[in-house]
Amino acid sequence: MKGHFEDLSGTVGPYYTVLRRYGTYRAPNGKSSAVLWLCRCGCGTEFATRAADVKRGRIKSCGCLREITREEKEMKLRDFARKSNGGASGTERRKDRLNDVPG
């Protein structure tokens, strides 16, 4: 099915959101190609990546997460997940339910 591709617009990754199709990458030898997607990182940077990398979870961000410590990375990922899910993280929602139990 040449010419057909899955629409990844709106897909939310660990620290990015896919905005729209960006174009097609063609290898210099002309034998292979890949659909490119424009993404917006949680830091605000826009970057293009291959559809296969989005589908397989190979990318986490534009590269900004490489430069920070593990603790900062976990905090940023948690904050981004909280914003993407409209509020509290899953762990915080579970704690709230436990605190609401009468007794």
Rosetta blueprint (number, residue, H / E / L):
1 M L
2 K L
3 G L
4 H L
5 F L
6 E L
7 D L
8 L L
9 S L
10 G L
11 T L
12 V E
13 G L
14 P L
15 Y L
16 Y E
17 T E
18 V E
19 L E
20 R E
21 R E
22 Y E
23 G E
24 T E
25 Y E
26 R E
27 A L
28 P L
29 N L
30 G L
31 K L
32 S L
33 S E
34 A E
35 V E
36 L E
37 W E
38 L E
39 C E
40 R E
41 C E
42 G L
43 C L
44 G L
45 T L
46 E E
47 F E
48 A E
49 T E
50 R E
51 A H
52 A H
53 D H
54 V H
55 K H
56 R L
57 G L
58 R L
59 I L
60 K L
61 S L
62 C L
63 G L
64 C H
65 L H
66 R H
67 E H
68 I L
69 T L
70 R H
71 E H
72 E H
73 K H
74 E H
75 M H
76 K H
77 L H
78 R H
79 D H
80 F H
81 A H
82 R H
83 K H
84 S H
85 N L
86 G L
87 G L
88 A L
89 S L
90 G H
91 T H
92 E H
93 R H
94 R H
95 K H
96 D H
97 R H
98 L H
99 N H
100 D L
101 V L
102 P L
103 G L
